[in-house]
Amino acid sequence: MKKIPFYTFIVLFGLFGCSSQKKLSSDAPFTITAASCQDFASGREEGGTGFTLEFPFEGEVSSIDFQKVYFRGHILNPELKTLEGERVLVCRYEKNKADEGKGMVLHADPREEIGNQPPAMLKDNQEDFPFKLEAGEAVIQYSLTGKKKVNYFKLSGVKEKMPVQYPSRPKN
């Protein structure tokens, strides 16, 4: 009899602990026709590299609020666009090389070091990547308009397109 409150506490803790996990679904109120990812690289050093992720839809998606897309270890902000008469969810990740390449000047004369910037601090509020995904998989976080429940749709088979190499500016 003395252990009943202990067992009740354990059962309640187990029930509430399970509800905090993100549940992936394989069906969604929208249909994606052909998801694709295309890497790009700028022709200029300061232009950077990255990728563009596209999800074309069939049917009406106006009642859906797309919040985030999880892909290749990145958390992306989606944007709903119309491309060539088709509704497409577009996510773009860009890594700017110009921000990385700035080194520090170390000199015997301290006045030569005036332009140095301190290293960037790691963000404390940076969100951890919550899913374990394969190379061609993505997760779309969405909710229905007017509802608070957040849904997660796992998509497999993201096709890799040929990378785009943007030309550099001609040198005069």
Secondary structure as the mmCIF struct_conf table of DSSP 4:
data_model
#
loop_
_struct_conf.conf_type_id
_struct_conf.id
_struct_conf.beg_label_comp_id
_struct_conf.beg_label_asym_id
_struct_conf.beg_label_seq_id
_struct_conf.end_label_comp_id
_struct_conf.end_label_asym_id
_struct_conf.end_label_seq_id
TURN_TY1_P TURN_TY1_P1 LYS A 2 LYS A 3
HELX_RH_AL_P HELX_RH_AL_P1 ILE A 4 CYS A 18
TURN_TY1_P TURN_TY1_P2 SER A 19 SER A 20
BEND BEND1 GLN A 21 GLN A 21
HELX_LH_PP_P HELX_LH_PP_P1 LYS A 22 LYS A 23
STRN STRN1 LEU A 24 SER A 25
BEND BEND2 SER A 26 SER A 26
BEND BEND3 PRO A 29 PHE A 30
STRN STRN2 THR A 31 ILE A 32
BEND BEND4 THR A 33 THR A 33
STRN STRN3 SER A 36 ALA A 41
BEND BEND5 GLY A 43 ARG A 44
HELX_RH_3T_P HELX_RH_3T_P1 GLU A 45 GLY A 47
STRN STRN4 THR A 49 GLU A 58
BEND BEND6 GLY A 59 GLY A 59
TURN_TY1_P TURN_TY1_P3 SER A 62 SER A 63
STRN STRN5 ILE A 64 PHE A 71
TURN_TY1_P TURN_TY1_P4 ARG A 72 GLY A 73
STRN STRN6 HIS A 74 LEU A 76
STRN STRN7 GLU A 79 LEU A 83
TURN_TY1_P TURN_TY1_P5 GLU A 84 GLY A 85
STRN STRN8 GLU A 86 LYS A 95
HELX_RH_AL_P HELX_RH_AL_P2 LYS A 97 GLU A 100
BEND BEND7 GLY A 101 GLY A 101
BEND BEND8 ALA A 108 ASP A 109
HELX_RH_3T_P HELX_RH_3T_P2 PRO A 110 GLU A 113
TURN_TY1_P TURN_TY1_P6 ILE A 114 GLY A 115
HELX_LH_PP_P HELX_LH_PP_P2 PRO A 118 LYS A 123
TURN_TY1_P TURN_TY1_P7 ASP A 124 ASN A 125
HELX_LH_PP_P HELX_LH_PP_P3 GLN A 126 PHE A 129
TURN_TY1_P TURN_TY1_P8 ALA A 135 GLY A 136
STRN STRN9 GLU A 137 LEU A 144
TURN_TY1_P TURN_TY1_P9 THR A 145 GLY A 146
STRN STRN10 ASN A 151 SER A 156
HELX_LH_PP_P HELX_LH_PP_P4 VAL A 158 VAL A 158
STRN STRN11 LYS A 159 GLU A 160
HELX_LH_PP_P HELX_LH_PP_P5 LYS A 161 PRO A 163
STRN STRN12 VAL A 164 GLN A 165
HELX_LH_PP_P HELX_LH_PP_P6 TYR A 166 LYS A 171
#
